[in-house]
Amino acid sequence: MPLYKTITVDESTNVLIWKIEESYESLCQGIELTQHCQNRVDNMKSDMHRRGFMSVRHLLAVYGYTDHDLYYDEFGKPHLNDGKQISISHSYEYAGIIISDKLVGIDIEKQREKIQRIAHKFVNNFEAGYVEQNDSEKTRFLTIIWGAKESLYKLYATAGLSFEEHIFISPFELEYPFVFGAIGHNDTISHYDLSFIEFEGFTCVYALPATE
């Protein structure tokens, strides 16, 4: 069972990361999908996507959940029937979930240099300034910013939210894996605490509402 990493964030919040090494057929064993989710996975063209999808169901099982405990709202945001908050991500050979009593978001990304070519689509001028000051590690910085914004986008789950215009990430250091973020949208500003971890060329960022 390749449960790669378990992170206890606080007494009600846990992160689980799975390293996807099994075949799709192996991952299907012991997992019963809802008809909706079975249709989804049957229509996936990528074997890696199918394996990522099933790995998430194994992560759910670690905490005693099945696919039948999970549902999605009109924005595509996942929810658990018992009222717990959940967020899901998978990228290549890693999948992850975060479960909490609080609003949460998680994102896993492979560190790839091509992110530098699309940075202008999600980085605002303020963020670009401190990224440029760390040019030798630009790919890592940009991957963390993207992951932070993606996790906040999942947490906020509101139509019309722009990575560049509405989500702001404070300066941070690679050696100190904590980031502060804010969302300014519809005349309100909300603040968030984010953490990141890096492993085997991947970055995982997870977000919760800021503590007072």
GUKE-981105 format. One line per 3 residues: number of its first residue (from 1); their letters; for each residue x, y, z of N, C-alpha, C, O. Coordinates in Angstrom, 1 decimal. Example, Ala and Ser with C-alpha at 12.3 -4.5 7.8 and 13.67 -1.06 7.14 Angstrom:
% residues 2
1 = as = 13.2/-5.7/7.8/12.3/-4.5/7.8/13.2/-3.3/7.8/14.2/-3.3/8.5 | 12.8/-2.2/7.1/13.7/-1.1/7.1/12.9/0.0/7.9/13.4/1.1/8.0
END
This chain:
% residues 212
1 = mpl = 0.9/-1.2/0.0/0.0/0.0/0.0/0.9/1.2/0.0/1.5/1.6/1.0 | 1.0/1.9/-1.1/2.0/3.0/-1.2/1.4/4.4/-0.7/1.3/5.3/-1.4 | 1.0/4.4/0.6/0.7/5.6/1.2/2.0/6.4/1.5/2.8/6.0/2.3
4 = ykt = 2.2/7.4/0.7/3.6/8.0/0.6/3.8/8.9/1.8/4.9/9.0/2.4 | 2.8/9.7/2.2/3.0/10.7/3.3/1.7/11.0/4.0/0.7/11.1/3.4 | 1.8/11.1/5.3/0.7/11.5/6.1/1.1/12.8/6.9/2.1/12.8/7.6
7 = itv = 0.3/13.8/6.8/0.6/15.1/7.5/-0.6/15.4/8.4/-1.7/15.6/8.0 | -0.3/15.5/9.7/-1.3/16.0/10.7/-1.2/17.5/10.8/-0.2/17.9/11.5 | -2.1/18.2/10.2/-2.0/19.7/10.2/-2.4/20.2/11.6/-1.7/21.1/12.2
10 = des = -3.6/19.8/12.0/-4.0/20.1/13.4/-5.0/19.0/13.8/-5.0/18.0/13.1 | -5.7/19.2/14.9/-6.5/18.1/15.5/-7.6/17.7/14.6/-8.1/16.6/14.8 | -8.0/18.5/13.6/-9.1/18.1/12.8/-8.8/18.1/11.3/-9.6/17.8/10.4
13 = tnv = -7.5/18.3/11.0/-7.1/18.4/9.6/-5.9/17.5/9.3/-4.9/17.5/9.9 | -6.1/16.6/8.2/-5.0/15.7/7.8/-4.9/15.7/6.3/-5.8/15.8/5.5 | -3.6/15.5/5.9/-3.2/15.4/4.5/-2.7/14.0/4.2/-1.8/13.6/5.0
16 = liw = -3.2/13.4/3.2/-2.6/12.1/2.8/-2.2/12.1/1.3/-2.9/12.7/0.5 | -1.0/11.6/1.1/-0.4/11.6/-0.3/-0.1/10.1/-0.7/0.5/9.4/0.1 | -0.6/9.7/-1.8/-0.4/8.4/-2.4/0.6/8.4/-3.5/0.4/9.2/-4.4
19 = kie = 1.5/7.5/-3.5/2.4/7.3/-4.7/1.8/6.2/-5.6/1.7/5.1/-5.1 | 1.4/6.6/-6.8/0.7/5.7/-7.7/1.7/4.7/-8.4/2.3/5.1/-9.4 | 1.8/3.5/-7.9/2.7/2.5/-8.5/1.9/1.3/-9.0/2.5/0.6/-9.8
22 = esy = 0.6/1.1/-8.6/-0.1/0.0/-9.0/-0.8/0.2/-10.4/-0.9/1.3/-10.9 | -1.2/-0.9/-11.0/-2.0/-0.8/-12.3/-3.4/-0.4/-11.9/-3.8/-0.5/-10.8 | -4.1/0.1/-12.9/-5.5/0.4/-12.7/-6.3/-0.8/-12.2/-7.1/-0.6/-11.3
25 = esl = -6.0/-1.9/-12.8/-6.8/-3.1/-12.4/-6.5/-3.4/-10.9/-7.4/-3.8/-10.2 | -5.3/-3.3/-10.4/-5.0/-3.5/-9.0/-5.7/-2.5/-8.1/-6.2/-2.9/-7.0 | -5.7/-1.3/-8.6/-6.4/-0.2/-7.8/-7.9/-0.4/-7.7/-8.5/0.1/-6.8
28 = cqg = -8.4/-1.1/-8.6/-9.9/-1.3/-8.6/-10.3/-2.3/-7.6/-11.5/-2.3/-7.2 | -9.4/-3.2/-7.2/-9.7/-4.2/-6.2/-10.1/-3.6/-4.9/-9.4/-2.8/-4.3 | -11.3/-4.1/-4.4/-11.8/-3.6/-3.1/-12.5/-2.3/-3.1/-12.9/-1.8/-2.0
31 = iel = -12.6/-1.7/-4.3/-13.2/-0.3/-4.4/-14.5/-0.4/-5.2/-14.6/-1.0/-6.3 | -15.6/0.0/-4.6/-16.9/0.1/-5.3/-17.3/1.5/-5.5/-17.4/2.3/-4.6 | -17.4/1.9/-6.8/-17.7/3.2/-7.2/-19.2/3.4/-7.3/-20.0/2.5/-7.6
34 = tqh = -19.7/4.7/-7.2/-21.0/5.0/-7.5/-21.1/4.9/-9.0/-20.1/4.9/-9.7 | -22.4/4.8/-9.5/-22.5/4.7/-11.0/-22.0/6.0/-11.7/-21.4/5.9/-12.8 | -22.2/7.1/-11.1/-21.7/8.4/-11.6/-20.2/8.3/-11.8/-19.7/8.7/-12.8
37 = cqn = -19.5/7.9/-10.7/-18.1/7.9/-10.7/-17.5/6.8/-11.7/-16.5/6.9/-12.3 | -18.3/5.7/-11.7/-17.9/4.6/-12.7/-17.9/5.1/-14.1/-17.1/4.8/-14.9 | -19.0/5.9/-14.4/-19.1/6.5/-15.7/-17.9/7.4/-16.0/-17.4/7.5/-17.1
40 = rvd = -17.6/8.2/-15.0/-16.5/9.2/-15.1/-15.2/8.5/-15.5/-14.5/8.8/-16.4 | -14.9/7.4/-14.7/-13.6/6.8/-14.9/-13.6/6.0/-16.2/-12.5/5.9/-16.8 | -14.7/5.4/-16.6/-14.8/4.7/-17.8/-14.6/5.6/-19.0/-14.1/5.1/-20.1
43 = nmk = -14.9/6.9/-18.9/-14.7/7.8/-20.0/-13.3/8.5/-20.0/-13.1/9.4/-20.9 | -12.5/8.2/-19.0/-11.2/8.8/-19.0/-10.3/8.1/-20.0/-10.2/6.9/-20.1 | -9.6/8.9/-20.9/-8.8/8.3/-21.9/-7.4/8.0/-21.4/-6.7/7.1/-22.0
46 = sdm = -6.9/8.7/-20.4/-5.6/8.5/-19.9/-5.6/7.4/-18.8/-6.3/7.5/-17.8 | -4.7/6.4/-18.9/-4.5/5.4/-17.9/-4.1/6.1/-16.5/-4.5/5.6/-15.5 | -3.2/7.1/-16.6/-2.7/7.7/-15.4/-3.8/8.5/-14.7/-3.9/8.5/-13.5
49 = hrr = -4.8/9.1/-15.5/-5.9/9.7/-14.8/-6.8/8.7/-14.1/-7.3/9.0/-13.0 | -7.0/7.6/-14.8/-7.8/6.5/-14.1/-7.2/6.0/-12.8/-7.8/5.8/-11.8 | -5.9/5.9/-12.9/-5.1/5.4/-11.7/-5.1/6.4/-10.6/-5.3/6.1/-9.4
52 = gfm = -5.0/7.7/-11.0/-5.1/8.8/-10.0/-6.5/8.8/-9.3/-6.6/9.0/-8.1 | -7.5/8.7/-10.1/-8.9/8.7/-9.6/-9.1/7.6/-8.6/-9.7/7.8/-7.6 | -8.6/6.4/-8.9/-8.8/5.2/-8.0/-7.9/5.4/-6.8/-8.3/4.9/-5.7
55 = svr = -6.7/6.0/-6.9/-5.9/6.1/-5.8/-6.5/7.0/-4.7/-6.4/6.8/-3.5 | -7.3/8.0/-5.2/-8.0/8.9/-4.3/-9.0/8.1/-3.5/-9.2/8.4/-2.3 | -9.6/7.1/-4.1/-10.6/6.3/-3.4/-9.9/5.4/-2.3/-10.5/5.2/-1.3
58 = hll = -8.7/5.0/-2.5/-7.9/4.3/-1.5/-7.5/5.2/-0.4/-7.5/4.8/0.8 | -7.2/6.5/-0.7/-7.0/7.5/0.4/-8.2/7.7/1.2/-8.1/7.8/2.4 | -9.4/7.8/0.6/-10.6/7.9/1.3/-10.8/6.8/2.3/-11.2/6.9/3.4
61 = avy = -10.4/5.6/1.8/-10.6/4.4/2.7/-9.8/4.4/3.9/-10.1/3.8/4.9 | -8.6/5.1/3.9/-7.8/5.2/5.0/-8.6/5.8/6.2/-8.3/5.4/7.4 | -9.5/6.7/5.9/-10.3/7.3/7.0/-11.7/6.8/7.0/-12.6/7.4/7.6
64 = gyt = -11.9/5.6/6.4/-13.1/4.9/6.6/-14.2/5.3/5.6/-15.4/5.0/5.8 | -13.9/6.2/4.6/-14.9/6.6/3.6/-14.9/5.7/2.4/-13.9/5.1/2.1 | -16.0/5.7/1.7/-16.1/5.0/0.4/-16.5/6.1/-0.6/-16.8/7.2/-0.3
67 = dhd = -16.5/5.7/-1.8/-16.9/6.6/-2.9/-18.4/7.1/-2.7/-18.7/8.1/-3.2 | -19.2/6.2/-2.0/-20.5/6.6/-1.8/-20.7/7.7/-0.7/-21.8/8.3/-0.6 | -19.6/8.0/0.0/-19.6/9.1/1.0/-19.3/10.5/0.3/-19.3/11.5/1.0
70 = lyy = -18.9/10.4/-0.9/-18.4/11.6/-1.6/-19.4/12.1/-2.7/-20.0/11.3/-3.4 | -19.6/13.4/-2.8/-20.4/13.9/-3.8/-19.8/15.3/-4.3/-19.0/15.9/-3.6 | -20.3/15.8/-5.4/-19.7/17.0/-6.0/-20.9/18.0/-6.2/-22.0/17.6/-6.6
73 = def = -20.6/19.3/-5.9/-21.6/20.3/-6.1/-21.6/20.9/-7.5/-20.8/20.3/-8.4 | -22.4/21.9/-7.8/-22.5/22.4/-9.1/-21.2/23.1/-9.6/-21.0/23.3/-10.8 | -20.3/23.4/-8.7/-19.0/24.0/-9.1/-17.9/22.9/-9.3/-16.8/23.2/-9.6
76 = gkp = -18.3/21.6/-9.1/-17.4/20.5/-9.2/-16.5/20.3/-7.9/-15.6/19.6/-7.9 | -16.9/21.0/-6.8/-16.2/20.9/-5.6/-16.7/19.6/-4.8/-17.9/19.4/-4.7 | -15.7/18.8/-4.3/-16.1/17.6/-3.6/-16.6/17.9/-2.2/-16.1/18.8/-1.6
79 = hln = -17.5/17.1/-1.7/-18.0/17.2/-0.3/-18.1/15.8/0.2/-18.3/14.8/-0.5 | -18.1/15.7/1.6/-18.4/14.4/2.2/-19.7/14.5/2.9/-20.1/15.5/3.4 | -20.4/13.3/2.9/-21.8/13.3/3.4/-21.9/13.6/4.9/-22.9/14.1/5.4
82 = dgk = -20.8/13.4/5.7/-20.9/13.7/7.1/-20.6/15.1/7.4/-20.5/15.5/8.6 | -20.4/16.0/6.4/-20.2/17.4/6.7/-18.7/17.8/6.7/-18.4/19.0/6.8 | -17.8/16.8/6.8/-16.4/17.2/6.8/-16.0/17.8/5.4/-16.6/17.5/4.4
85 = qis = -15.0/18.7/5.5/-14.5/19.4/4.3/-13.4/18.5/3.6/-12.6/17.9/4.3 | -13.4/18.5/2.3/-12.4/17.7/1.6/-11.9/18.4/0.3/-12.7/19.1/-0.3 | -10.7/18.2/0.0/-10.2/18.7/-1.3/-9.3/17.6/-1.8/-8.7/16.8/-1.1
88 = ish = -9.2/17.5/-3.2/-8.5/16.4/-3.9/-7.6/16.9/-5.0/-7.9/17.9/-5.6 | -6.5/16.2/-5.1/-5.6/16.6/-6.3/-4.8/15.3/-6.7/-4.5/14.5/-5.9 | -4.6/15.2/-8.0/-3.6/14.2/-8.4/-2.8/14.7/-9.7/-3.4/15.4/-10.5
91 = sye = -1.6/14.4/-9.7/-0.7/14.8/-10.8/0.3/13.7/-11.0/1.2/13.4/-10.2 | 0.3/13.2/-12.3/1.2/12.1/-12.6/1.1/11.0/-11.6/0.0/10.4/-11.4 | 2.2/10.6/-10.9/2.2/9.5/-10.1/1.9/9.8/-8.6/2.2/9.0/-7.7
94 = yag = 1.3/10.9/-8.3/1.0/11.2/-7.0/-0.5/11.7/-6.9/-1.0/12.4/-7.8 | -1.2/11.3/-5.8/-2.5/11.8/-5.5/-2.6/12.2/-4.1/-1.9/11.6/-3.2 | -3.4/13.2/-3.8/-3.5/13.6/-2.4/-4.9/14.1/-2.0/-5.7/14.6/-2.9
97 = iii = -5.2/14.0/-0.8/-6.5/14.6/-0.2/-6.2/15.3/1.1/-5.2/15.0/1.7 | -7.0/16.3/1.4/-7.0/16.9/2.7/-8.4/16.9/3.2/-9.3/17.2/2.5 | -8.6/16.5/4.5/-9.9/16.4/5.1/-9.8/17.2/6.4/-8.8/17.1/7.2
100 = sdk = -10.9/18.0/6.7/-10.9/18.9/7.8/-12.3/19.3/8.2/-13.2/19.0/7.5 | -12.4/19.8/9.4/-13.6/20.5/9.8/-13.7/21.9/9.2/-14.8/22.5/9.2 | -12.6/22.4/8.7/-12.5/23.7/8.1/-12.6/23.7/6.6/-12.4/22.6/6.0
103 = lvg = -12.8/24.8/5.9/-12.6/24.9/4.5/-11.2/24.6/4.1/-10.3/25.1/4.8 | -11.0/23.8/3.1/-9.6/23.4/2.7/-9.4/23.3/1.2/-10.4/23.2/0.5 | -8.2/23.4/0.8/-7.9/23.2/-0.6/-6.5/22.6/-0.7/-5.6/22.8/0.1
106 = idi = -6.3/21.7/-1.7/-5.0/21.1/-1.9/-4.7/21.0/-3.4/-5.5/20.9/-4.2 | -3.4/21.1/-3.7/-2.9/20.9/-5.1/-1.6/20.3/-5.1/-0.7/20.6/-4.4 | -1.4/19.3/-6.0/-0.1/18.7/-6.3/0.3/19.0/-7.7/-0.5/18.8/-8.6
109 = ekq = 1.5/19.5/-7.9/2.0/19.8/-9.3/3.4/19.3/-9.5/4.2/19.2/-8.6 | 3.7/18.8/-10.7/5.0/18.4/-11.1/5.8/19.7/-11.4/5.3/20.6/-12.1 | 7.0/19.8/-10.9/7.8/21.0/-11.2/8.4/20.9/-12.6/9.2/20.0/-12.9
112 = rek = 7.9/21.8/-13.5/8.4/21.8/-14.9/8.7/23.2/-15.3/8.0/24.1/-15.0 | 9.8/23.3/-16.1/10.3/24.6/-16.5/9.3/25.3/-17.4/9.3/26.6/-17.4 | 8.4/24.6/-18.0/7.5/25.3/-18.9/6.5/26.2/-18.2/5.8/27.0/-18.8
115 = iqr = 6.4/26.1/-16.9/5.6/27.0/-16.1/6.0/28.4/-16.2/5.2/29.3/-16.1 | 7.3/28.6/-16.5/7.8/30.0/-16.7/7.2/30.7/-17.9/7.1/31.9/-18.0 | 6.8/29.9/-18.9/6.2/30.5/-20.1/4.8/30.9/-19.9/4.3/31.7/-20.7
118 = iah = 4.1/30.4/-18.9/2.7/30.7/-18.7/2.5/31.6/-17.4/1.4/31.8/-17.0 | 3.6/32.0/-16.8/3.6/32.7/-15.5/2.7/33.9/-15.6/2.0/34.3/-14.7 | 2.8/34.6/-16.8/2.0/35.9/-16.9/0.5/35.7/-16.8/-0.2/36.7/-16.6
121 = kfv = 0.1/34.4/-16.9/-1.4/34.2/-16.9/-1.9/34.1/-15.4/-3.1/34.1/-15.2 | -1.0/33.8/-14.5/-1.5/33.7/-13.1/-0.7/34.4/-12.0/-1.1/34.5/-10.9 | 0.4/35.1/-12.4/1.2/35.9/-11.5/0.9/37.4/-11.7/1.0/37.9/-12.8
124 = nnf = 0.6/38.1/-10.6/0.4/39.5/-10.7/1.8/40.2/-10.6/2.8/39.6/-10.3 | 1.8/41.5/-10.7/3.0/42.3/-10.8/3.8/42.2/-9.4/5.0/42.1/-9.4 | 3.1/42.2/-8.3/3.8/42.1/-7.0/4.5/40.8/-6.9/5.6/40.7/-6.5
127 = eag = 3.8/39.7/-7.2/4.4/38.4/-7.1/5.6/38.2/-8.1/6.6/37.6/-7.8 | 5.4/38.8/-9.3/6.5/38.7/-10.3/7.8/39.3/-9.8/8.9/38.9/-10.1 | 7.6/40.4/-9.0/8.8/41.1/-8.4/9.6/40.2/-7.6/10.9/40.2/-7.7
130 = yve = 9.0/39.5/-6.6/9.9/38.6/-5.8/10.3/37.3/-6.4/11.3/36.7/-6.0 | 9.5/36.9/-7.5/10.0/35.7/-8.2/11.3/36.1/-9.0/12.2/35.3/-9.0 | 11.3/37.3/-9.6/12.5/37.7/-10.3/13.7/37.8/-9.4/14.9/37.6/-9.9
133 = qnd = 13.5/38.1/-8.1/14.6/38.2/-7.2/15.2/36.8/-6.9/16.3/36.7/-6.3 | 14.5/35.8/-7.3/15.0/34.4/-7.0/15.0/33.6/-8.3/14.5/32.5/-8.5 | 15.7/34.2/-9.3/15.7/33.7/-10.7/16.3/32.3/-10.8/15.8/31.5/-11.6
136 = sek = 17.2/31.9/-9.9/17.8/30.6/-10.0/16.9/29.5/-9.6/17.1/28.3/-10.0 | 15.9/29.8/-8.9/14.9/28.9/-8.4/13.5/29.2/-8.9/12.5/28.9/-8.3 | 13.4/29.9/-10.1/12.1/30.4/-10.6/11.1/29.3/-10.7/9.9/29.5/-10.4
139 = trf = 11.5/28.2/-11.3/10.5/27.1/-11.5/9.9/26.7/-10.2/8.6/26.4/-10.1 | 10.7/26.5/-9.1/10.1/26.1/-7.8/9.2/27.2/-7.3/8.1/26.8/-6.8 | 9.6/28.4/-7.3/8.8/29.5/-6.8/7.5/29.6/-7.6/6.4/29.7/-6.9
142 = lti = 7.5/29.5/-8.9/6.3/29.6/-9.7/5.4/28.4/-9.4/4.1/28.6/-9.4 | 5.9/27.2/-9.2/5.1/26.0/-9.0/4.4/26.2/-7.6/3.2/25.8/-7.5 | 5.1/26.8/-6.6/4.4/27.0/-5.3/3.3/28.0/-5.5/2.2/27.8/-4.9
145 = iwg = 3.6/29.1/-6.2/2.5/30.1/-6.4/1.3/29.5/-7.1/0.2/29.8/-6.7 | 1.6/28.8/-8.2/0.5/28.1/-8.9/-0.3/27.2/-8.0/-1.5/27.2/-7.9 | 0.4/26.3/-7.2/-0.2/25.4/-6.3/-1.0/26.1/-5.2/-2.1/25.7/-4.9
148 = ake = -0.5/27.2/-4.7/-1.2/28.0/-3.7/-2.5/28.6/-4.3/-3.5/28.5/-3.6 | -2.4/29.1/-5.5/-3.6/29.7/-6.1/-4.6/28.7/-6.4/-5.8/28.9/-6.3 | -4.1/27.5/-6.9/-5.1/26.5/-7.3/-5.8/25.9/-6.0/-7.0/25.6/-6.1
151 = sly = -5.0/25.8/-4.9/-5.6/25.3/-3.7/-6.7/26.3/-3.2/-7.7/25.9/-2.6 | -6.4/27.6/-3.3/-7.3/28.6/-2.8/-8.5/28.6/-3.7/-9.7/28.9/-3.3 | -8.3/28.4/-5.0/-9.4/28.4/-6.0/-10.4/27.3/-5.6/-11.6/27.4/-5.7
154 = kly = -9.8/26.1/-5.3/-10.6/25.0/-4.9/-11.4/25.2/-3.6/-12.5/24.9/-3.5 | -10.7/25.8/-2.6/-11.3/26.1/-1.4/-12.5/27.1/-1.5/-13.5/26.9/-1.0 | -12.2/28.2/-2.3/-13.2/29.3/-2.4/-14.4/28.9/-3.3/-15.5/29.2/-3.0
157 = ata = -14.1/28.1/-4.4/-15.2/27.5/-5.2/-16.3/28.5/-5.6/-17.5/28.3/-5.4 | -15.9/29.6/-6.2/-16.8/30.6/-6.7/-16.5/31.0/-8.1/-15.4/31.2/-8.5 | -17.6/31.0/-8.9/-17.4/31.3/-10.3/-16.9/32.7/-10.5/-17.2/33.7/-9.8
160 = gls = -16.0/32.9/-11.5/-15.5/34.2/-11.9/-14.2/34.5/-11.1/-13.7/35.7/-11.3 | -13.7/33.6/-10.3/-12.4/33.9/-9.6/-11.2/33.8/-10.5/-11.0/32.8/-11.2 | -10.4/34.9/-10.5/-9.2/34.9/-11.4/-7.9/34.7/-10.6/-7.8/35.4/-9.6
163 = fee = -7.1/33.9/-11.1/-5.8/33.6/-10.4/-5.0/34.9/-10.3/-4.4/35.2/-9.3 | -5.0/35.7/-11.4/-4.1/36.9/-11.5/-4.7/38.1/-10.7/-4.0/38.8/-10.0 | -6.0/38.2/-10.9/-6.7/39.5/-10.4/-7.2/39.3/-9.0/-7.3/40.4/-8.3
166 = hif = -7.6/38.2/-8.5/-8.3/38.0/-7.2/-7.5/37.3/-6.2/-7.9/37.4/-5.0 | -6.5/36.5/-6.5/-5.8/35.7/-5.5/-4.3/36.3/-5.4/-3.6/36.4/-6.4 | -3.9/36.5/-4.2/-2.6/37.1/-3.9/-1.8/36.3/-2.9/-2.3/35.8/-1.9
169 = isp = -0.6/36.1/-3.3/0.3/35.3/-2.5/1.5/36.1/-2.0/2.1/36.8/-2.7 | 1.7/36.1/-0.7/2.8/36.9/0.0/4.2/36.4/-0.4/4.3/35.2/-0.8 | 5.2/37.2/-0.3/6.6/36.7/-0.4/6.8/35.5/0.5/6.3/35.5/1.6
172 = fel = 7.7/34.6/0.1/8.0/33.5/1.0/9.4/33.0/0.6/10.0/33.4/-0.3 | 9.9/32.1/1.5/11.2/31.5/1.3/11.1/30.0/1.1/10.2/29.4/1.8 | 11.9/29.4/0.3/11.9/28.0/0.0/12.2/27.2/1.3/11.7/26.1/1.5
175 = eyp = 13.0/27.8/2.2/13.4/27.1/3.4/12.4/27.1/4.5/12.5/26.5/5.5 | 11.4/28.0/4.3/10.3/28.2/5.3/9.0/27.9/4.7/8.5/28.7/4.0 | 8.5/26.7/4.9/7.4/26.2/4.0/6.0/26.7/4.4/5.0/25.9/4.3
178 = fvf = 5.9/28.0/4.7/4.6/28.6/5.0/4.4/29.8/4.2/5.3/30.6/4.0 | 3.2/30.0/3.7/2.8/31.1/2.8/1.5/31.7/3.3/0.6/31.0/3.9 | 1.4/33.0/3.1/0.1/33.7/3.4/-0.5/34.1/2.1/0.1/34.5/1.2
181 = gai = -1.8/33.9/2.0/-2.6/34.2/0.8/-3.8/35.0/1.2/-4.3/35.0/2.3 | -4.3/35.7/0.1/-5.6/36.4/0.3/-6.4/36.4/-1.0/-5.8/36.2/-2.1 | -7.7/36.4/-0.8/-8.6/36.5/-2.0/-9.4/37.8/-1.8/-10.1/38.0/-0.8
184 = ghn = -9.4/38.6/-2.8/-10.2/39.8/-2.9/-11.2/39.7/-4.0/-10.8/39.7/-5.2 | -12.4/39.5/-3.6/-13.5/39.2/-4.6/-14.8/39.6/-4.1/-15.2/39.5/-3.0 | -15.6/40.3/-5.0/-16.9/40.7/-4.7/-16.9/41.7/-3.5/-17.8/41.5/-2.6
187 = dti = -15.9/42.6/-3.4/-15.8/43.6/-2.4/-15.5/43.0/-1.0/-15.8/43.7/0.0 | -15.0/41.8/-0.9/-14.6/41.2/0.3/-13.2/40.7/0.2/-12.7/40.3/-0.9 | -12.5/40.7/1.3/-11.1/40.2/1.4/-11.1/39.1/2.5/-11.5/39.3/3.6
190 = shy = -10.6/37.9/2.1/-10.4/36.8/3.1/-8.9/36.4/3.1/-8.3/36.4/2.0 | -8.5/35.9/4.2/-7.1/35.6/4.4/-6.9/34.1/4.7/-7.8/33.5/5.3 | -5.7/33.6/4.3/-5.5/32.1/4.4/-4.1/31.8/4.7/-3.2/32.5/4.4
193 = dls = -4.0/30.7/5.4/-2.6/30.1/5.7/-2.4/28.9/4.8/-3.3/28.1/4.6 | -1.2/28.9/4.2/-0.9/27.8/3.3/0.5/27.2/3.7/1.3/27.9/4.2 | 0.6/25.9/3.4/1.9/25.3/3.6/2.3/24.5/2.3/1.4/24.1/1.6
196 = fie = 3.6/24.3/2.1/4.0/23.5/0.9/5.1/22.5/1.3/5.8/22.8/2.2 | 5.1/21.4/0.6/6.1/20.5/0.7/6.6/20.1/-0.7/5.8/20.1/-1.7 | 7.9/19.8/-0.8/8.4/19.4/-2.1/9.0/18.0/-2.0/9.7/17.7/-1.0
199 = feg = 8.8/17.1/-3.0/9.3/15.8/-2.9/9.4/15.2/-4.4/8.5/15.3/-5.2 | 10.6/14.6/-4.7/10.8/13.9/-5.9/10.3/14.7/-7.2/9.7/14.2/-8.1 | 10.6/16.0/-7.1/10.3/16.9/-8.3/8.8/17.3/-8.3/8.4/17.8/-9.4
202 = ftc = 8.1/17.2/-7.2/6.7/17.6/-7.1/6.6/18.6/-6.0/7.4/18.7/-5.1 | 5.5/19.4/-6.1/5.2/20.3/-5.0/3.7/20.1/-4.6/2.8/20.0/-5.5 | 3.5/20.1/-3.3/2.1/20.0/-2.8/1.9/21.2/-1.9/2.7/21.5/-1.0
205 = vya = 0.8/21.9/-2.2/0.4/23.1/-1.4/-1.0/22.8/-0.8/-1.9/22.3/-1.6 | -1.2/23.1/0.4/-2.6/23.0/1.0/-2.9/24.3/1.7/-2.1/25.0/2.3 | -4.2/24.6/1.7/-4.7/25.9/2.3/-5.8/25.7/3.3/-6.7/24.8/3.1
208 = lpa = -5.9/26.6/4.3/-7.0/26.7/5.3/-7.2/28.2/5.6/-6.3/29.0/5.3 | -8.4/28.5/6.1/-8.6/29.9/6.5/-7.6/30.3/7.6/-7.2/29.5/8.4 | -7.1/31.5/7.5/-6.1/32.0/8.4/-6.6/32.0/9.9/-7.8/32.2/10.1
211 = te = -5.7/31.6/10.8/-6.1/31.6/12.2/-5.9/33.1/12.7/-5.0/33.8/12.3 | -6.8/33.4/13.6/-6.8/34.8/14.1/-5.7/35.0/15.1/-5.5/36.1/15.7
END
